[in-house]
């Protein structure tokens, strides 16, 4: 929130912005860039460290070339662009009301991409699902699960009727 927005929100439209700024500074409050903190549980930190430790000597064109990396990102349409400021005291960067939030309030699209050694793509964009889309997807998943279950039962039956099964 910039100083003018702060002034309006506080109802100090009649007070000079420099007077407000001086009063805030006297109280130890300044505008800082909003901090974003990705919080990992201790067990997740250990897992990530072990993963990296095992692969620290891998070469990009040999071992890493066998792997692809994916990521997804949600983009808020009509959201704030650029640096967000928060008004806080010096020692408060990780207080709940001084940190960035991951909650999006406007329409969003999901993007997904993949890269690997000497290869780029694919890249997908999904728009927000409607309730009808979700319902159709649930129905399709139920059909796929039923088919997979039937196929598994058939394969198990064939296996149990085989000579190998009898020999075991």
Secondary structure, DSSP 8 states (H G I E B T S, - for coil): --HHHHHHHHT-TTS-HHHHHHHHHHTTEEEEE-B------HHHHHHHHHHHHHHTT--TTTTGGG-EEEEEEEEETT---S--EEEEETT-TTSGGGB------S-EEEEEEEEETTEEEEEEEEE---HHHHHHHHHHHHHHHHHHHHHHHHHHHHHHTSHHHHH-
